[in-house]
Amino acid sequence: GLRARRLKQTWQDIHHIAVQDCLQHGPEGVNTARIAEAAGVSPRTFFNYFATKEDAILGIGRPELRPRHLEAFFNGTQHRPLLRVGLLTLSVVATSLGETKDPSLRLQLVEKYPELNSRVTDTVLRSRDLVMNELVLDVDELWLGAKGLPMELGEAQTLVMIAFNVVALSWRQDPIRLATDPEKALTKAIRTMVSTLKKSL
């Protein structure tokens, strides 16, 4: 509805202004009051949208594991387990990422300002923990042995950890493809990881 569109537009305005402020002043010089004023909102409203100025710069929020993610996961039996868990992890990460004009911009900002990387890492780690807690630790009856998935708890935990690293590698390799064709991007990262492990073990 109209309210949802306004909320989305305000989010995008704050994020866009924060990016420009960061590019002009660097992360340390970003000022939330200046961003709020330029976006036409109060400083309090700024923090209704973003927990920190770094989150505003990167356009990230709190990840969520939603029922439709679980449904897609358990119905995704056409995929091998690692890709299934990778797609689920990516879906959870995506809930924390608002729409941005350029999906590669976050990577560019993190590369230019490495101090921002901790916020990205924190968000992805929270996504991994959500998947781990929901599927492995809290409700393992949903996970263990379900349609080709691991039977053992340790194996399930390992699979979640590996999938997390597959998502992270894919984001580093090709953030555009990860946003537009996640299955292909994750498959490429899995192949790279498997090849590297074979050579290293």
Sequence and secondary structure as in RCSB ss.txt:
>XXXX:A:sequence
GLRARRLKQTWQDIHHIAVQDCLQHGPEGVNTARIAEAAGVSPRTFFNYFATKEDAILGIGRPELRPRHLEAFFN
GTQHRPLLRVGLLTLSVVATSLGETKDPSLRLQLVEKYPELNSRVTDTVLRSRDLVMNELVLDVDELWLGAKGLP
MELGEAQTLVMIAFNVVALSWRQDPIRLATDPEKALTKAIRTMVSTLKKSL
>XXXX:A:secstr
 HHHHHHHHHHHHHHHHHHHHHHHH GGG  HHHHHHHHTS HHHHHHH SSHHHHHHTB      HHHHHHHHH
 TTS HHHHHHHHHHHHHHTTB   S TTHHHHHHHH GGGHHHHHHHHHHHHHHHHIIIIIS GGGTTTGGG  
SSHHHHHHHHHHHHHHHHHHHHH HHHHHH HHHHHHHHHHHHHHHHHHH 
